Amino acid sequence: MSNTSITKQAQSKQISPLVNRWQKVVNKVKQAANQANRSPDNVQLLAVSKTKPVEMIAELAEVGQQHFGENYLQEALAKIDKLKHLPNIYWHYIGSIQRNKTKDIAQNFDWVHTIERSIIAQRLNNQRPDGLGKLNVLIQLNIDDEVSKSGCQPSELKQLVVEIMQYEKLQLRGLMIIPAKDGSDAFIKTNKLFQQIKQTYPKLTMWDTLSMGMSNDMEVAIANGATIVRIGTAIFGARD
Ligand SMILES: *Cc1c(COP(=O)(O)O)cnc(C)c1O
């Protein structure tokens, strides 16, 4: 390659606004972990790409972002198909799940954050193809929300944990919450329940994930034990 073409390539690789925002979020996550005396390696950034085009996802994948979250199944399936040539991308389903969606989810995703009842777990287990590894799953907990009814009630959590533990194709990793408003109380309560479950069920050897914190409360969530923060707006900009 001649010197001029190297220069041209370097110029075309100038940092885009998207990569710039992503880098800021990466740094913010690291700082928040350090401030909480936690290893930054234990906090994973999930880039929530719902409503955003595949080009943006591909651009972030190229600079090293590996985990992407999607809420809307049809949109997600189209994106997964278009980007299936990219190595080292992990897809997380973070939207609500109706029964008729479980097959596509079981066949196309690596993680599911939003299991709130046993029938959904049972179907995902039955529909996970043999050729794929275990599907990593989280139980969505309704920790403080009287308005929307989504999430498992804390009083029903243990029963759901015990059920999911039996499923051979599901790997139960932990809990997920979407707090109603100011999250800090919810984060603390969820972390307590998370620790309780860990102590109650020593067989849950991969119980290691707390998915909590979004663009406007990631630091508080990390201070309270989040191991996955789900960040959309701060990386991709506002959604329509
Ligand atoms: C959209 C969404 C996010 C990202 O929210 P931002 O405020 O844009 O960071 C995180 N989690 C879930 C479940 C979402 O639906």
The ligand as an SDF file (V2000), in Angstrom:
LIG
                    3D

 15 15  0  0  0  0  0  0  0  0999 V2000
  -34.9850    0.8050   25.5120 C   0  0  0  0  0  0  0  0  0  0  0  0
  -34.5250    0.0250   26.6810 C   0  0  0  0  0  0  0  0  0  0  0  0
  -33.3080    0.3030   27.3110 C   0  0  0  0  0  0  0  0  0  0  0  0
  -32.4050    1.4610   26.9220 C   0  0  0  0  0  0  0  0  0  0  0  0
  -32.9210    2.6410   27.4520 O   0  0  0  0  0  0  0  0  0  0  0  0
  -32.1220    4.0420   27.2950 P   0  0  0  0  0  0  0  0  0  0  0  0
  -32.7760    4.9170   28.2850 O   0  0  0  0  0  0  0  0  0  0  0  0
  -32.3280    4.4870   25.8860 O   0  0  0  0  0  0  0  0  0  0  0  0
  -30.7060    3.7830   27.6140 O   0  0  0  0  0  0  0  0  0  0  0  0
  -32.9120   -0.5260   28.3450 C   0  0  0  0  0  0  0  0  0  0  0  0
  -33.6670   -1.5570   28.7560 N   0  0  0  0  0  0  0  0  0  0  0  0
  -34.8420   -1.8500   28.1850 C   0  0  0  0  0  0  0  0  0  0  0  0
  -35.6290   -3.0030   28.6810 C   0  0  0  0  0  0  0  0  0  0  0  0
  -35.3220   -1.0640   27.1410 C   0  0  0  0  0  0  0  0  0  0  0  0
  -36.5070   -1.3580   26.5850 O   0  0  0  0  0  0  0  0  0  0  0  0
  1  2  1  0
  2  3  1  0
  2 14  2  0
  3  4  1  0
  3 10  2  0
  4  5  1  0
  5  6  1  0
  6  7  2  0
  6  8  1  0
  6  9  1  0
 10 11  1  0
 11 12  2  0
 12 13  1  0
 12 14  1  0
 14 15  1  0
M  END
$$$$
